[in-house]
Amino acid sequence: MIVPIIMAYIGDLTPPGQEGSYMGLYNMAMFLGIAAGPILGGVIVDHGGTRSAFITLAGLMGIAFFIILLFLPAHRPTSKTHIAHSPLKKSSRLDH
């Protein structure tokens, strides 16, 4: 349920015409995390036990929370140019 919300948020915040590159960066980070997570989790469990894996995860989640809190805008841009370039806005029949 989180991925569609993240993708919509990225689509709203990116400059017009750069949506694809921003979405590509997001997908690259997501799949890198999916690939590296089990490997790093296994290394952490081997060296410190199962409890250390959960403690590390909680620490990383806390860091992510503060990064989001500090750097993510509270609302989406309201410029007319961003809305005018939206392909969904052009094809929508609700405007008529």
C-alpha positions as a printed Julia matrix, in Angstrom:
96×3 Matrix{Float64}:
   0.0     0.0     0.0
   2.96    2.32    0.48
   4.47    2.01   -3.01
   1.55    3.61   -4.94
   1.46    6.49   -2.46
   5.21    7.03   -2.84
   4.96    6.92   -6.63
   2.1     9.43   -6.64
   4.06   11.7    -4.31
   7.13   11.51   -6.56
   4.95   12.29   -9.58
   3.5    15.35   -7.86
   6.84   16.76   -6.71
   9.01   16.23   -9.78
   9.52   18.99  -12.33
   7.51   18.56  -15.54
   9.26   16.33  -18.04
  11.52   14.65  -15.46
   9.02   12.22  -13.97
  10.63    9.21  -15.65
  14.12    9.86  -14.33
  12.87   10.48  -10.79
  10.72    7.35  -10.91
  13.72    5.41  -12.21
  15.84    6.61   -9.29
  13.13    5.56   -6.87
  12.82    2.1    -8.43
  16.59    1.67   -8.43
  16.76    2.51   -4.71
  13.82    0.25   -3.91
  15.21   -2.79   -5.75
  18.7    -2.18   -4.37
  17.18   -2.29   -0.89
  15.27   -5.46   -1.71
  18.48   -7.09   -2.97
  20.82   -5.85   -0.22
  18.43   -6.26    2.74
  18.56  -10.05    3.09
  22.33  -10.11    2.58
  22.97   -7.43    5.2
  20.39   -9.0     7.52
  22.16  -12.34    7.27
  25.53  -10.77    8.05
  24.08   -8.92   11.05
  22.37  -12.09   12.37
  25.58  -14.12   11.93
  27.65  -11.57   13.87
  25.2   -10.39   16.53
  22.17  -12.63   16.64
  18.54  -12.15   15.66
  17.93   -9.39   18.19
  20.7    -7.23   16.67
  19.01   -7.45   13.26
  15.8    -6.0    14.69
  17.68   -3.32   16.63
  19.54   -2.33   13.45
  16.24   -2.22   11.53
  14.68    0.01   14.19
  17.67    2.36   14.0
  17.5     2.55   10.21
  13.75    3.21   10.36
  14.37    6.01   12.86
  16.97    7.58   10.58
  14.57    7.31    7.61
  11.79    8.89    9.66
  13.91   11.92   10.54
  15.13   12.32    6.96
  11.5    12.31    5.77
  10.48   14.7     8.54
  13.24   17.18    7.68
  13.37   17.06    3.88
   9.97   16.02    2.5
   7.67   18.94    1.62
   4.43   19.13    3.56
   2.3    19.82    0.48
   2.51   19.48   -3.25
   3.3    22.39   -5.58
   0.36   24.41   -6.83
   1.92   25.97   -9.92
  -0.29   26.06  -12.99
   2.55   24.85  -15.26
   2.9    21.6   -13.35
  -0.83   20.88  -13.6
  -0.99   21.89  -17.26
   1.73   19.38  -18.24
   0.07   16.46  -16.49
  -1.02   13.83  -19.03
  -3.89   12.76  -16.77
  -5.17   16.33  -16.6
  -5.25   16.56  -20.41
  -7.13   13.3   -20.87
  -9.58   13.82  -18.02
 -13.21   14.3   -19.03
 -14.09   15.83  -15.66
 -12.82   19.25  -16.83
 -15.5    19.66  -19.48
